[in-house]
Amino acid sequence: MDLHGGYARNLRISCETFAAAHPGPIDQISVRDIETWLASKNVGTRRRDNILSEIRHLFTFVRARGYLPAGDIVAAHVPTMHKLDGNIEIFTIPEIRLMLEHVERIWLPYLATAVFSGVRAEELFLGSDSAKSKDPLRWEDFDWQDMEICIRA
């Protein structure tokens, strides 16, 4: 698998620091070990759960390669902590109108594309951590006749 950008960097860092903190056999790591290590990270609940997800990927990876027996993955038994507060909401027409009326002219194409297309932010622009791997939208990606946007791999 060829991973790039911020996710790959975070995955590598989490797995490396976890492995450094647990130098013994991976099949000897307990739920308590993982919970203690996560608590030591001193991050918010959302980031903690993201790190837990990365550690779960590590366990899945090593099991797939035969370093862990088939069956339960201990990291799967570590509970997540972050709970979404309330419902996810969408902008109302008056809210969108207000944003479009007050955005600086240079940002109008970005805002309109973000609001009306459903394109993810990562696909709209070249982030600093994706400089070598991501090809952001360009004007030629907009097919005005067919009213489509081409998102490249």
Secondary structure, DSSP 8 states (H G I E B T S, - for coil): ----HHHHHHHHHHHHHHHHH--S-GGG--HHHHHHHHHHT---HHHHHHHHHHHHHHHHHHHHTTSS-SS--GGGGS-------S------HHHHHHHHHHS-GGGHHHHHHHHHH---HHHHS--GGGTTT-----GGGEETTTTEE----
